[in-house]
Amino acid sequence: MTTRSHVFPRHCHAELPTAVGGDGCYLIDQSGKRYFDGSGGAAVSCLGHSNARVREAIKEQVDQLAFAHTGFFTSDPAEELATMLIDKAPGDLDRVYFVSGGSEAVEAAIKLARQYHLERGDVNRRHLIARRQSYHGNTLGALSAGGNEWRRRQFAPLLVEMSHIAPCYEYAERDAGESLADYGQRVAQELEAEILRLGPDSVMAFIAEPVVGATLGAVPAVPGYFKRVREICDQYGVLLILDEVMCGMGRTGHLFACDADGVAPDILCIAKGLGAGYQPIGAMLCSNTIYDTIAGGSGFFQHGHTYIGHPVAAAAGRAVVRELLEQDLISRVQTQGAKVEAALRDRFGQHAHVGDIRGRGLFWGLELVEDRSEKRPFAPEQGLAGKLKKAAFHAGLICYPMPGTRDGRRGDHILLAPPFILEDSDIAFMIDCLSQALGEVLD
């Protein structure tokens, strides 16, 4: 006899197995079936599902102190985790504001950008510029910043008006005969054009993902793009917010993804891999200039949530970062990532329906097309992404297929973001399962 569920699921008509255990890179359901976590959930489980040191750190913290509201106390785990992050952070990032996830980190970043300008007396700076096909979270402010039309459409009347310029998406949008360098500079210049259109004294910030995750499928910017973006932001007094919620914390081969592009933001958002799935935690990092402006003005950031700086979540994050650094897992991401790339290109580089293979570290995307020569996507009505997800799951692989790659409606891609601890045999299994799924659905 089946007990009726009272959980409100993501999809009302999906019948999901129950996860009952985790073993390294694998999740186990109630029947004992094992699934290789090839997407880390949603680029979350960087340490796998059974890290003993992180689990023990959580237990110890619960026994010592479960919760203390940050309106009254700070805590050692929060203080120590903040120091660990700032010690490795790019540029002059100097302060860490802890939250419970990526959407909250982006909300905090947007509000801090506005308050920073207000405290400087720059009261007209109110516009945020983002990019098409970006994803910054599901709260209303973060959703307003995101540029995916499918996610935005039904909530459009509730969203804050924001500008969206072109992404740096060279596979689909670079002109024939245009060099990578010229393309990067051309799309970066869209930022300057939009600042001038809105009014140079009215733009508060520009937000972007260094490697675009869910909505484009692991798309890094071309060389030089972010350096030009940084120059434009500096020229017009616009804050640069980098959203590393999905691509940060070692996922793309650097602890902070923007290090690969040689730039540092004014505000940086992280989550997912920071807690590695063991606790819900995210963070917003800001420069000392921004912090000192608030501290020398009102002294109060007009924002907050009950669970910011939660001691148990911070203890988990502290243990995760220790694992990343002490086990040299960032180097492992680079080494294993190169193997994943080689395996993907070997198996799918000439596949009739794989148009592009792109990514960094252990963050890879395959864009699927009906016609390789024309880069033409499949019709949305085919529901390709959903079919691939089911086929891969049946084969024992958790991956992250998504529709709407090109414009929120057309196009499909598969995102891979396996745990950093995967072995060579895991790579082979992941590729075999993916090949099986593609064969079932496309052939």
KEKE-5999 format. One record per residue (C-alpha): residue in three letters; residue number from 1; x, y, z; chain. Coordinates in pm, whole numbers, plus 50000, padded with zeros to 5 digits. Each point is the difference from the previous one (the first is absolute). Layout:
BEGIN
<res ALA	n NUM	east X	north Y	up Z	chain A>
...
***
This chain:
BEGIN
<res MET	n 1	east 50000	north 50000	up 50000	chain A>
<res THR	n 2	east 50143	north 50336	up 49892	chain A>
<res THR	n 3	east 49978	north 50290	up 50242	chain A>
<res ARG	n 4	east 49877	north 50321	up 49844	chain A>
<res SER	n 5	east 50273	north 50265	up 49999	chain A>
<res HIS	n 6	east 49944	north 50348	up 50133	chain A>
<res VAL	n 7	east 50326	north 50133	up 49854	chain A>
<res PHE	n 8	east 49959	north 50268	up 49731	chain A>
<res PRO	n 9	east 50247	north 49869	up 49738	chain A>
<res ARG	n 10	east 50170	north 50185	up 49716	chain A>
<res HIS	n 11	east 49772	north 49825	up 49751	chain A>
<res CYS	n 12	east 49658	north 49882	up 50108	chain A>
<res HIS	n 13	east 49990	north 49704	up 49760	chain A>
<res ALA	n 14	east 50348	north 49859	up 50055	chain A>
<res GLU	n 15	east 50039	north 49674	up 50189	chain A>
<res LEU	n 16	east 50340	north 50018	up 50164	chain A>
<res PRO	n 17	east 50201	north 49728	up 50174	chain A>
<res THR	n 18	east 50097	north 50065	up 50360	chain A>
<res ALA	n 19	east 50367	north 50071	up 50066	chain A>
<res VAL	n 20	east 50109	north 49803	up 50305	chain A>
<res GLY	n 21	east 50378	north 50017	up 49991	chain A>
<res GLY	n 22	east 50313	north 50147	up 49847	chain A>
<res ASP	n 23	east 50332	north 49833	up 49930	chain A>
<res GLY	n 24	east 50275	north 50216	up 49852	chain A>
<res CYS	n 25	east 49885	north 50116	up 49656	chain A>
<res TYR	n 26	east 49685	north 49786	up 50014	chain A>
<res LEU	n 27	east 49648	north 50037	up 50136	chain A>
<res ILE	n 28	east 49796	north 49695	up 50097	chain A>
<res ASP	n 29	east 49622	north 49963	up 49983	chain A>
<res GLN	n 30	east 49762	north 49788	up 50206	chain A>
<res SER	n 31	east 50044	north 49701	up 49770	chain A>
<res GLY	n 32	east 50377	north 50007	up 50034	chain A>
<res LYS	n 33	east 50060	north 50138	up 49650	chain A>
<res ARG	n 34	east 50310	north 50220	up 49974	chain A>
<res TYR	n 35	east 50013	north 50320	up 49791	chain A>
<res PHE	n 36	east 50322	north 50176	up 49905	chain A>
<res ASP	n 37	east 49951	north 50368	up 50087	chain A>
<res GLY	n 38	east 50133	north 50144	up 49676	chain A>
<res SER	n 39	east 49857	north 50345	up 50063	chain A>
<res GLY	n 40	east 50066	north 50023	up 50372	chain A>
<res GLY	n 41	east 49625	north 50058	up 50034	chain A>
<res ALA	n 42	east 50023	north 50351	up 49857	chain A>
<res ALA	n 43	east 50380	north 50043	up 50024	chain A>
<res VAL	n 44	east 49972	north 49967	up 50378	chain A>
<res SER	n 45	east 50152	north 49672	up 50121	chain A>
<res CYS	n 46	east 50366	north 50071	up 49929	chain A>
<res LEU	n 47	east 50122	north 49765	up 50277	chain A>
<res GLY	n 48	east 49757	north 49720	up 49929	chain A>
<res HIS	n 49	east 49743	north 49872	up 50246	chain A>
<res SER	n 50	east 50196	north 49840	up 50283	chain A>
<res ASN	n 51	east 50286	north 50227	up 50103	chain A>
<res ALA	n 52	east 50085	north 49899	up 50356	chain A>
<res ARG	n 53	east 50177	north 50322	up 50103	chain A>
<res VAL	n 54	east 49711	north 50224	up 49898	chain A>
<res ARG	n 55	east 49741	north 49777	up 50167	chain A>
<res GLU	n 56	east 50201	north 49992	up 50321	chain A>
<res ALA	n 57	east 50042	north 50380	up 49997	chain A>
<res ILE	n 58	east 49623	north 50042	up 49980	chain A>
<res LYS	n 59	east 49940	north 49759	up 50288	chain A>
<res GLU	n 60	east 50259	north 50172	up 50218	chain A>
<res GLN	n 61	east 49850	north 50342	up 49933	chain A>
<res VAL	n 62	east 49646	north 49887	up 50079	chain A>
<res ASP	n 63	east 50123	north 49862	up 50331	chain A>
<res GLN	n 64	east 50180	north 50325	up 50082	chain A>
<res LEU	n 65	east 49767	north 50269	up 49862	chain A>
<res ALA	n 66	east 49713	north 49951	up 49758	chain A>
<res PHE	n 67	east 49878	north 50360	up 49952	chain A>
<res ALA	n 68	east 50072	north 50353	up 50112	chain A>
<res HIS	n 69	east 49827	north 50288	up 49823	chain A>
<res THR	n 70	east 50246	north 50239	up 49835	chain A>
<res GLY	n 71	east 49811	north 50297	up 50141	chain A>
<res PHE	n 72	east 50152	north 49903	up 50334	chain A>
<res PHE	n 73	east 50308	north 49783	up 49938	chain A>
<res THR	n 74	east 50266	north 49901	up 49755	chain A>
<res SER	n 75	east 50144	north 49646	up 50005	chain A>
<res ASP	n 76	east 50340	north 49839	up 49955	chain A>
<res PRO	n 77	east 49900	north 49795	up 49692	chain A>
<res ALA	n 78	east 49874	north 50311	up 49819	chain A>
<res GLU	n 79	east 50304	north 50205	up 50093	chain A>
<res GLU	n 80	east 50243	north 49727	up 49900	chain A>
<res LEU	n 81	east 49825	north 49918	up 49672	chain A>
<res ALA	n 82	east 49992	north 50368	up 49904	chain A>
<res THR	n 83	east 50375	north 50026	up 50062	chain A>
<res MET	n 84	east 50069	north 49687	up 49793	chain A>
<res LEU	n 85	east 49801	north 50140	up 49708	chain A>
<res ILE	n 86	east 50151	north 50348	up 50009	chain A>
<res ASP	n 87	east 50352	north 49856	up 50023	chain A>
<res LYS	n 88	east 49943	north 49846	up 49655	chain A>
<res ALA	n 89	east 49762	north 50256	up 49850	chain A>
<res PRO	n 90	east 50098	north 50209	up 49695	chain A>
<res GLY	n 91	east 50066	north 50373	up 50001	chain A>
<res ASP	n 92	east 49908	north 50198	up 50308	chain A>
<res LEU	n 93	east 49701	north 49792	up 50109	chain A>
<res ASP	n 94	east 50009	north 50031	up 50376	chain A>
<res ARG	n 95	east 49664	north 49918	up 50161	chain A>
<res VAL	n 96	east 49768	north 49700	up 49989	chain A>
<res TYR	n 97	east 49624	north 50012	up 50051	chain A>
<res PHE	n 98	east 49866	north 49648	up 50058	chain A>
<res VAL	n 99	east 49660	north 49889	up 49873	chain A>
<res SER	n 100	east 49823	north 49670	up 49939	chain A>
<res GLY	n 101	east 50033	north 49965	up 49622	chain A>
<res GLY	n 102	east 50072	north 50152	up 49664	chain A>
<res SER	n 103	east 49680	north 50197	up 49949	chain A>
<res GLU	n 104	east 50046	north 50164	up 50340	chain A>
<res ALA	n 105	east 50362	north 50085	up 49913	chain A>
<res VAL	n 106	east 49890	north 50174	up 49680	chain A>
<res GLU	n 107	east 49718	north 50186	up 50179	chain A>
<res ALA	n 108	east 50252	north 50124	up 50255	chain A>
<res ALA	n 109	east 50240	north 50108	up 49725	chain A>
<res ILE	n 110	east 49735	north 50201	up 49816	chain A>
<res LYS	n 111	east 49886	north 50176	up 50316	chain A>
<res LEU	n 112	east 50355	north 50069	up 50115	chain A>
<res ALA	n 113	east 50084	north 50155	up 49662	chain A>
<res ARG	n 114	east 49707	north 50239	up 50034	chain A>
<res GLN	n 115	east 50076	north 50088	up 50363	chain A>
<res TYR	n 116	east 50370	north 50058	up 49922	chain A>
<res HIS	n 117	east 49913	north 50268	up 49746	chain A>
<res LEU	n 118	east 49739	north 50154	up 50230	chain A>
<res GLU	n 119	east 50251	north 50031	up 50283	chain A>
<res ARG	n 120	east 50235	north 50180	up 49762	chain A>
<res GLY	n 121	east 49725	north 50245	up 49912	chain A>
<res ASP	n 122	east 49960	north 49851	up 49650	chain A>
<res VAL	n 123	east 49623	north 49966	up 50037	chain A>
<res ASN	n 124	east 49923	north 49969	up 49627	chain A>
<res ARG	n 125	east 50189	north 49674	up 49952	chain A>
<res ARG	n 126	east 49720	north 49748	up 49980	chain A>
<res HIS	n 127	east 50041	north 49793	up 49682	chain A>
<res LEU	n 128	east 50143	north 49648	up 49996	chain A>
<res ILE	n 129	east 50127	north 49861	up 49671	chain A>
<res ALA	n 130	east 50016	north 49622	up 49948	chain A>
<res ARG	n 131	east 50020	north 49768	up 49701	chain A>
<res ARG	n 132	east 49753	north 49800	up 49795	chain A>
<res GLN	n 133	east 49992	north 49629	up 50078	chain A>
<res SER	n 134	east 50150	north 50055	up 50344	chain A>
<res TYR	n 135	east 49864	north 49841	up 50316	chain A>
<res HIS	n 136	east 50042	north 50168	up 50336	chain A>
<res GLY	n 137	east 49737	north 49837	up 50220	chain A>
<res ASN	n 138	east 49627	north 49967	up 50060	chain A>
<res THR	n 139	east 49916	north 50271	up 50253	chain A>
<res LEU	n 140	east 49838	north 50300	up 49831	chain A>
<res GLY	n 141	east 50309	north 50220	up 49999	chain A>
<res ALA	n 142	east 50229	north 49724	up 49878	chain A>
<res LEU	n 143	east 49742	north 49890	up 49744	chain A>
<res SER	n 144	east 49977	north 50358	up 49876	chain A>
<res ALA	n 145	east 50375	north 49998	up 49946	chain A>
<res GLY	n 146	east 49990	north 49666	up 49820	chain A>
<res GLY	n 147	east 49960	north 50010	up 49625	chain A>
<res ASN	n 148	east 49822	north 49672	up 49928	chain A>
<res GLU	n 149	east 49662	north 50083	up 49849	chain A>
<res TRP	n 150	east 49834	north 49668	up 50084	chain A>
<res ARG	n 151	east 50073	north 50044	up 50371	chain A>
<res ARG	n 152	east 49894	north 50364	up 49996	chain A>
<res ARG	n 153	east 49687	north 49991	up 49787	chain A>
<res GLN	n 154	east 49719	north 49913	up 50240	chain A>
<res PHE	n 155	east 50142	north 50220	up 50276	chain A>
<res ALA	n 156	east 50077	north 50297	up 49774	chain A>
<res PRO	n 157	east 49740	north 50232	up 50159	chain A>
<res LEU	n 158	east 50174	north 49957	up 50336	chain A>
<res LEU	n 159	east 50359	north 50052	up 49883	chain A>
<res VAL	n 160	east 50218	north 50308	up 50035	chain A>
<res GLU	n 161	east 50094	north 50156	up 49667	chain A>
<res MET	n 162	east 50360	north 49919	up 49911	chain A>
<res SER	n 163	east 50207	north 50014	up 49681	chain A>
<res HIS	n 164	east 50131	north 49693	up 49821	chain A>
<res ILE	n 165	east 50284	north 50010	up 49748	chain A>
<res ALA	n 166	east 50151	north 49716	up 49796	chain A>
<res PRO	n 167	east 50176	north 49712	up 50172	chain A>
<res CYS	n 168	east 50351	north 49900	up 49894	chain A>
<res TYR	n 169	east 49877	north 49691	up 49813	chain A>
<res GLU	n 170	east 50236	north 49960	up 49710	chain A>
<res TYR	n 171	east 49873	north 49663	up 49873	chain A>
<res ALA	n 172	east 49663	north 50142	up 49900	chain A>
<res GLU	n 173	east 50060	north 50375	up 49974	chain A>
<res ARG	n 174	east 50351	north 50062	up 49861	chain A>
<res ASP	n 175	east 49989	north 50124	up 49641	chain A>
<res ALA	n 176	east 50158	north 49798	up 49722	chain A>
<res GLY	n 177	east 50358	north 50112	up 49952	chain A>
<res GLU	n 178	east 50005	north 50191	up 50330	chain A>
<res SER	n 179	east 50296	north 49917	up 50226	chain A>
<res LEU	n 180	east 49944	north 49898	up 50361	chain A>
<res ALA	n 181	east 50170	north 50317	up 50117	chain A>
<res ASP	n 182	east 49791	north 50225	up 49777	chain A>
<res TYR	n 183	east 49681	north 49822	up 50103	chain A>
<res GLY	n 184	east 50081	north 50038	up 50368	chain A>
<res GLN	n 185	east 50065	north 50371	up 49964	chain A>
<res ARG	n 186	east 49684	north 50049	up 49795	chain A>
<res VAL	n 187	east 49767	north 49842	up 50255	chain A>
<res ALA	n 188	east 50180	north 50171	up 50289	chain A>
<res GLN	n 189	east 49934	north 50333	up 49830	chain A>
<res GLU	n 190	east 49628	north 49930	up 50033	chain A>
<res LEU	n 191	east 50048	north 50076	up 50369	chain A>
<res GLU	n 192	east 50137	north 50346	up 49929	chain A>
<res ALA	n 193	east 49724	north 50067	up 49748	chain A>
<res GLU	n 194	east 49733	north 49904	up 50253	chain A>
<res ILE	n 195	east 50159	north 50214	up 50272	chain A>
<res LEU	n 196	east 49994	north 50298	up 49765	chain A>
<res ARG	n 197	east 49640	north 49926	up 49897	chain A>
<res LEU	n 198	east 49880	north 49987	up 50359	chain A>
<res GLY	n 199	east 50215	north 50292	up 50110	chain A>
<res PRO	n 200	east 50352	north 49955	up 50144	chain A>
<res ASP	n 201	east 49896	north 50142	up 50337	chain A>
<res SER	n 202	east 49699	north 49768	up 50035	chain A>
<res VAL	n 203	east 50161	north 49653	up 49978	chain A>
<res MET	n 204	east 50095	north 49839	up 50330	chain A>
<res ALA	n 205	east 50137	north 49659	up 49895	chain A>
<res PHE	n 206	east 50056	north 49736	up 49735	chain A>
<res ILE	n 207	east 49950	north 49633	up 50095	chain A>
<res ALA	n 208	east 50130	north 49697	up 49811	chain A>
<res GLU	n 209	east 50100	north 49636	up 50046	chain A>
<res PRO	n 210	east 50367	north 49938	up 49911	chain A>
<res VAL	n 211	east 49892	north 49663	up 49859	chain A>
<res VAL	n 212	east 49628	north 49994	up 49925	chain A>
<res GLY	n 213	east 49846	north 49688	up 50148	chain A>
<res ALA	n 214	east 49638	north 49888	up 49999	chain A>
<res THR	n 215	east 49862	north 50204	up 49713	chain A>
<res LEU	n 216	east 50286	north 49980	up 49747	chain A>
<res GLY	n 217	east 50182	north 49684	up 50103	chain A>
<res ALA	n 218	east 50352	north 50077	up 50131	chain A>
<res VAL	n 219	east 50085	north 50286	up 49765	chain A>
<res PRO	n 220	east 50321	north 50186	up 50092	chain A>
<res ALA	n 221	east 50072	north 50345	up 49863	chain A>
<res VAL	n 222	east 50256	north 50037	up 49722	chain A>
<res PRO	n 223	east 50343	north 50139	up 50100	chain A>
<res GLY	n 224	east 50001	north 50373	up 50064	chain A>
<res TYR	n 225	east 49625	north 50040	up 50044	chain A>
<res PHE	n 226	east 49994	north 50044	up 50376	chain A>
<res LYS	n 227	east 50308	north 50221	up 50003	chain A>
<res ARG	n 228	east 49821	north 50240	up 49767	chain A>
<res VAL	n 229	east 49686	north 49976	up 50217	chain A>
<res ARG	n 230	east 50208	north 50090	up 50306	chain A>
<res GLU	n 231	east 50144	north 50303	up 49817	chain A>
<res ILE	n 232	east 49654	north 50121	up 49901	chain A>
<res CYS	n 233	east 49866	north 49961	up 50354	chain A>
<res ASP	n 234	east 50295	north 50196	up 50139	chain A>
<res GLN	n 235	east 49960	north 50274	up 49741	chain A>
<res TYR	n 236	east 49638	north 50067	up 50090	chain A>
<res GLY	n 237	east 50003	north 49926	up 50375	chain A>
<res VAL	n 238	east 49789	north 49687	up 49956	chain A>
<res LEU	n 239	east 50046	north 49712	up 50246	chain A>
<res LEU	n 240	east 50089	north 49662	up 49854	chain A>
<res ILE	n 241	east 49807	north 49713	up 50163	chain A>
<res LEU	n 242	east 50114	north 49651	up 49905	chain A>
<res ASP	n 243	east 49761	north 49714	up 50066	chain A>
<res GLU	n 244	east 50209	north 49691	up 50075	chain A>
<res VAL	n 245	east 49721	north 49812	up 50173	chain A>
<res MET	n 246	east 50030	north 49710	up 49755	chain A>
<res CYS	n 247	east 50347	north 50041	up 49848	chain A>
<res GLY	n 248	east 50197	north 50100	up 50311	chain A>
<res MET	n 249	east 50156	north 49816	up 50295	chain A>
<res GLY	n 250	east 50239	north 49800	up 49783	chain A>
<res ARG	n 251	east 49745	north 49879	up 49747	chain A>
<res THR	n 252	east 50177	north 50155	up 49699	chain A>
<res GLY	n 253	east 50356	north 49933	up 50113	chain A>
<res HIS	n 254	east 50052	north 50304	up 50224	chain A>
<res LEU	n 255	east 49863	north 50057	up 50348	chain A>
<res PHE	n 256	east 49846	north 50318	up 49856	chain A>
<res ALA	n 257	east 49902	north 49965	up 49635	chain A>
<res CYS	n 258	east 50087	north 50358	up 49905	chain A>
<res ASP	n 259	east 50370	north 49927	up 50063	chain A>
<res ALA	n 260	east 50005	north 49824	up 49662	chain A>
<res ASP	n 261	east 49898	north 50327	up 49833	chain A>
<res GLY	n 262	east 50250	north 50213	up 50191	chain A>
<res VAL	n 263	east 49740	north 50233	up 50150	chain A>
<res ALA	n 264	east 49868	north 50077	up 50347	chain A>
<res PRO	n 265	east 49645	north 50117	up 50072	chain A>
<res ASP	n 266	east 49872	north 50254	up 50250	chain A>
<res ILE	n 267	east 49742	north 49748	up 50123	chain A>
<res LEU	n 268	east 50012	north 49621	up 49960	chain A>
<res CYS	n 269	east 49728	north 49741	up 50067	chain A>
<res ILE	n 270	east 50067	north 49635	up 50093	chain A>
<res ALA	n 271	east 49790	north 49711	up 50128	chain A>
<res LYS	n 272	east 49946	north 49639	up 49880	chain A>
<res GLY	n 273	east 50355	north 49862	up 50031	chain A>
<res LEU	n 274	east 50063	north 50208	up 50312	chain A>
<res GLY	n 275	east 49784	north 49761	up 50201	chain A>
<res ALA	n 276	east 50045	north 49709	up 49757	chain A>
<res GLY	n 277	east 49643	north 49894	up 50080	chain A>
<res TYR	n 278	east 50074	north 49926	up 50364	chain A>
<res GLN	n 279	east 49835	north 50323	up 50118	chain A>
<res PRO	n 280	east 49816	north 50284	up 49822	chain A>
<res ILE	n 281	east 50244	north 50290	up 49990	chain A>
<res GLY	n 282	east 50098	north 50279	up 49763	chain A>
<res ALA	n 283	east 50192	north 50322	up 50029	chain A>
<res MET	n 284	east 50039	north 50346	up 49854	chain A>
<res LEU	n 285	east 50354	north 50139	up 50005	chain A>
<res CYS	n 286	east 50060	north 50373	up 49956	chain A>
<res SER	n 287	east 50299	north 50231	up 49969	chain A>
<res ASN	n 288	east 50141	north 50199	up 50289	chain A>
<res THR	n 289	east 49899	north 50317	up 49812	chain A>
<res ILE	n 290	east 49635	north 49899	up 50009	chain A>
<res TYR	n 291	east 50013	north 49882	up 50359	chain A>
<res ASP	n 292	east 50184	north 50311	up 50120	chain A>
<res THR	n 293	east 49741	north 50220	up 49827	chain A>
<res ILE	n 294	east 49719	north 49834	up 50195	chain A>
<res ALA	n 295	east 50204	north 49995	up 50323	chain A>
<res GLY	n 296	east 50087	north 50368	up 49964	chain A>
<res GLY	n 297	east 49641	north 50094	up 49919	chain A>
<res SER	n 298	east 49692	north 49845	up 50155	chain A>
<res GLY	n 299	east 50198	north 49705	up 50132	chain A>
<res PHE	n 300	east 49703	north 49774	up 49927	chain A>
<res PHE	n 301	east 49935	north 49785	up 49695	chain A>
<res GLN	n 302	east 49621	north 50011	up 49974	chain A>
<res HIS	n 303	east 49957	north 49633	up 49920	chain A>
<res GLY	n 304	east 49998	north 49666	up 50179	chain A>
<res HIS	n 305	east 49851	north 49655	up 50052	chain A>
<res THR	n 306	east 49948	north 49795	up 50313	chain A>
<res TYR	n 307	east 50253	north 49734	up 49910	chain A>
<res ILE	n 308	east 50291	north 50213	up 49870	chain A>
<res GLY	n 309	east 50329	north 49884	up 50150	chain A>
<res HIS	n 310	east 49838	north 49685	up 50142	chain A>
<res PRO	n 311	east 50271	north 49831	up 50211	chain A>
<res VAL	n 312	east 49932	north 49647	up 49874	chain A>
<res ALA	n 313	east 49989	north 50109	up 49638	chain A>
<res ALA	n 314	east 50318	north 50202	up 50048	chain A>
<res ALA	n 315	east 50170	north 49701	up 50166	chain A>
<res ALA	n 316	east 49911	north 49789	up 49697	chain A>
<res GLY	n 317	east 50132	north 50265	up 49762	chain A>
<res ARG	n 318	east 50319	north 50028	up 50202	chain A>
<res ALA	n 319	east 50052	north 49625	up 49977	chain A>
<res VAL	n 320	east 49926	north 49999	up 49627	chain A>
<res VAL	n 321	east 50253	north 50274	up 49927	chain A>
<res ARG	n 322	east 50258	north 49820	up 50214	chain A>
<res GLU	n 323	east 49947	north 49687	up 49794	chain A>
<res LEU	n 324	east 50035	north 50193	up 49673	chain A>
<res LEU	n 325	east 50327	north 50158	up 50114	chain A>
<res GLU	n 326	east 50161	north 49729	up 50211	chain A>
<res GLN	n 327	east 49924	north 49720	up 49755	chain A>
<res ASP	n 328	east 50109	north 50221	up 49706	chain A>
<res LEU	n 329	east 49670	north 49928	up 49829	chain A>
<res ILE	n 330	east 50026	north 50307	up 49775	chain A>
<res SER	n 331	east 50298	north 49838	up 49826	chain A>
<res ARG	n 332	east 49801	north 49678	up 49981	chain A>
<res VAL	n 333	east 49717	north 50190	up 49828	chain A>
<res GLN	n 334	east 50247	north 50114	up 49736	chain A>
<res THR	n 335	east 50146	north 49651	up 49952	chain A>
<res GLN	n 336	east 49671	north 49810	up 49997	chain A>
<res GLY	n 337	east 49834	north 50278	up 49806	chain A>
<res ALA	n 338	east 50252	north 49958	up 49719	chain A>
<res LYS	n 339	east 49917	north 49629	up 49993	chain A>
<res VAL	n 340	east 49627	north 50071	up 49987	chain A>
<res GLU	n 341	east 50051	north 50244	up 49714	chain A>
<res ALA	n 342	east 50212	north 49749	up 49808	chain A>
<res ALA	n 343	east 49742	north 49725	up 50053	chain A>
<res LEU	n 344	east 49713	north 50224	up 49891	chain A>
<res ARG	n 345	east 50181	north 50111	up 49686	chain A>
<res ASP	n 346	east 50108	north 49647	up 49918	chain A>
<res ARG	n 347	east 49649	north 49856	up 50035	chain A>
<res PHE	n 348	east 49785	north 50289	up 49885	chain A>
<res GLY	n 349	east 50227	north 50234	up 49803	chain A>
<res GLN	n 350	east 49869	north 49866	up 49669	chain A>
<res HIS	n 351	east 49651	north 49909	up 50118	chain A>
<res ALA	n 352	east 49744	north 50109	up 49745	chain A>
<res HIS	n 353	east 49792	north 50181	up 50260	chain A>
<res VAL	n 354	east 50264	north 50141	up 50237	chain A>
<res GLY	n 355	east 50070	north 50349	up 49872	chain A>
<res ASP	n 356	east 50230	north 50129	up 50271	chain A>
<res ILE	n 357	east 50198	north 49869	up 50298	chain A>
<res ARG	n 358	east 50109	north 50278	up 50236	chain A>
<res GLY	n 359	east 50093	north 50066	up 50360	chain A>
<res ARG	n 360	east 50281	north 50021	up 50254	chain A>
<res GLY	n 361	east 50125	north 49774	up 50277	chain A>
<res LEU	n 362	east 49721	north 49759	up 50096	chain A>
<res PHE	n 363	east 49726	north 50215	up 49848	chain A>
<res TRP	n 364	east 49907	north 49888	up 49648	chain A>
<res GLY	n 365	east 49717	north 50056	up 49758	chain A>
<res LEU	n 366	east 49894	north 49823	up 49684	chain A>
<res GLU	n 367	east 49772	north 50198	up 49771	chain A>
<res LEU	n 368	east 49773	north 49782	up 49793	chain A>
<res VAL	n 369	east 49896	north 50095	up 49647	chain A>
<res GLU	n 370	east 49789	north 49848	up 49727	chain A>
<res ASP	n 371	east 50247	north 50118	up 49735	chain A>
<res ARG	n 372	east 50368	north 50047	up 50084	chain A>
<res SER	n 373	east 50093	north 50198	up 49691	chain A>
<res GLU	n 374	east 49726	north 50257	up 50055	chain A>
<res LYS	n 375	east 50014	north 49978	up 50382	chain A>
<res ARG	n 376	east 49622	north 49961	up 49985	chain A>
<res PRO	n 377	east 49838	north 49889	up 50327	chain A>
<res PHE	n 378	east 49731	north 49738	up 50031	chain A>
<res ALA	n 379	east 49640	north 50117	up 50010	chain A>
<res PRO	n 380	east 49893	north 50076	up 50359	chain A>
<res GLU	n 381	east 49691	north 49783	up 49952	chain A>
<res GLN	n 382	east 50222	north 49689	up 49999	chain A>
<res GLY	n 383	east 50073	north 50047	up 50371	chain A>
<res LEU	n 384	east 50352	north 49874	up 49948	chain A>
<res ALA	n 385	east 50150	north 50108	up 50332	chain A>
<res GLY	n 386	east 49734	north 49827	up 50206	chain A>
<res LYS	n 387	east 50034	north 49678	up 49804	chain A>
<res LEU	n 388	east 50377	north 50001	up 50042	chain A>
<res LYS	n 389	east 49973	north 50055	up 50374	chain A>
<res LYS	n 390	east 49771	north 49698	up 50034	chain A>
<res ALA	n 391	east 50212	north 49777	up 49777	chain A>
<res ALA	n 392	east 50323	north 50087	up 50181	chain A>
<res PHE	n 393	east 49836	north 49954	up 50342	chain A>
<res HIS	n 394	east 49872	north 49658	up 49895	chain A>
<res ALA	n 395	east 50357	north 49908	up 49898	chain A>
<res GLY	n 396	east 50130	north 50108	up 50341	chain A>
<res LEU	n 397	east 50125	north 50350	up 49921	chain A>
<res ILE	n 398	east 49880	north 50324	up 50155	chain A>
<res CYS	n 399	east 50067	north 50281	up 49753	chain A>
<res TYR	n 400	east 49849	north 50343	up 49939	chain A>
<res PRO	n 401	east 49833	north 50034	up 49658	chain A>
<res MET	n 402	east 49825	north 50333	up 49943	chain A>
<res PRO	n 403	east 49785	north 50144	up 49721	chain A>
<res GLY	n 404	east 49998	north 50357	up 49874	chain A>
<res THR	n 405	east 50375	north 50036	up 49947	chain A>
<res ARG	n 406	east 49978	north 50253	up 49717	chain A>
<res ASP	n 407	east 49726	north 50233	up 50113	chain A>
<res GLY	n 408	east 49809	north 49844	up 50290	chain A>
<res ARG	n 409	east 49791	north 49788	up 49764	chain A>
<res ARG	n 410	east 50212	north 49850	up 49721	chain A>
<res GLY	n 411	east 50307	north 49785	up 50051	chain A>
<res ASP	n 412	east 50110	north 49725	up 50237	chain A>
<res HIS	n 413	east 50316	north 49927	up 50196	chain A>
<res ILE	n 414	east 50130	north 49752	up 50256	chain A>
<res LEU	n 415	east 50195	north 50130	up 50299	chain A>
<res LEU	n 416	east 50255	north 49783	up 50179	chain A>
<res ALA	n 417	east 50146	north 50095	up 50339	chain A>
<res PRO	n 418	east 50118	north 49685	up 50177	chain A>
<res PRO	n 419	east 50160	north 49986	up 50345	chain A>
<res PHE	n 420	east 50366	north 50099	up 50014	chain A>
<res ILE	n 421	east 50086	north 49659	up 50141	chain A>
<res LEU	n 422	east 49897	north 49801	up 49692	chain A>
<res GLU	n 423	east 50239	north 49730	up 49881	chain A>
<res ASP	n 424	east 50093	north 49907	up 49644	chain A>
<res SER	n 425	east 49755	north 49709	up 50014	chain A>
<res ASP	n 426	east 49724	north 50245	up 50094	chain A>
<res ILE	n 427	east 50079	north 50210	up 49694	chain A>
<res ALA	n 428	east 49970	north 49694	up 49778	chain A>
<res PHE	n 429	east 49669	north 49902	up 50160	chain A>
<res MET	n 430	east 49863	north 50354	up 49962	chain A>
<res ILE	n 431	east 50094	north 50015	up 49633	chain A>
<res ASP	n 432	east 49854	north 49654	up 49930	chain A>
<res CYS	n 433	east 49669	north 50086	up 50168	chain A>
<res LEU	n 434	east 49980	north 50330	up 49816	chain A>
<res SER	n 435	east 50073	north 49828	up 49670	chain A>
<res GLN	n 436	east 49729	north 49744	up 50072	chain A>
<res ALA	n 437	east 49747	north 50272	up 50078	chain A>
<res LEU	n 438	east 50084	north 50201	up 49689	chain A>
<res GLY	n 439	east 49970	north 49686	up 49791	chain A>
<res GLU	n 440	east 49660	north 49912	up 50142	chain A>
<res VAL	n 441	east 49855	north 50348	up 49956	chain A>
<res LEU	n 442	east 50166	north 50123	up 49680	chain A>
<res ASP	n 443	east 50044	north 49685	up 49793	chain A>
***
